[in-house]
Amino acid sequence: MEYPECETYSVEQVACVLGVSRSLAYTMTETGELPYIRLRTCKRIAKTVVKEILQGKIFRKEDNNCSENNTDTDEEDSE
């Protein structure tokens, strides 16, 4: 039986791909730098997220959206 190519990675797999330690990868999931989905007790990271990180796009904790796609500013005009 043939299986389709995986669309998600484990935190350990992503750590290996990114060249960081397992503990750093887990910390990145907790800070929002590495967006993930939870399947029961397992954290999984989408292949698209890994590709975007490798392309230099950065994720922020506030919204887990790529900063390059975010055009809003956090500062308001004060008069």
C-alpha positions, -999 to 999 in steps of 0.1 A, spaced: 0 0 0 13 34 -10 9 63 15 6 100 4 34 123 12 30 137 48 16 172 51 27 175 87 59 170 107 65 162 143 84 187 164 114 164 164 114 162 126 111 200 123 140 205 147 161 183 124 151 202 93 157 236 108 190 225 125 179 234 160 176 213 192 145 194 201 140 216 232 143 248 212 117 236 187 93 228 215 100 263 230 93 278 197 59 261 196 51 276 231 61 311 221 42 310 188 73 312 166 65 277 153 27 274 147 14 239 153 -18 219 154 -26 195 182 -38 160 175 -47 147 210 -13 149 228 8 153 196 20 186 182 22 186 144 37 214 122 23 219 87 47 214 58 38 248 45 49 264 78 83 247 76 87 259 40 78 295 49 103 295 78 130 281 55 122 310 31 129 335 58 94 344 68 89 350 105 60 341 127 49 362 157 32 351 189 4 376 187 -14 361 157 7 332 145 6 348 111 36 355 89 50 390 95 54 395 58 16 391 53 7 414 82 2 450 71 -14 462 104 6 484 127 5 480 164 10 517 170 -19 541 171 -16 578 163 -18 598 196 -26 635 195 
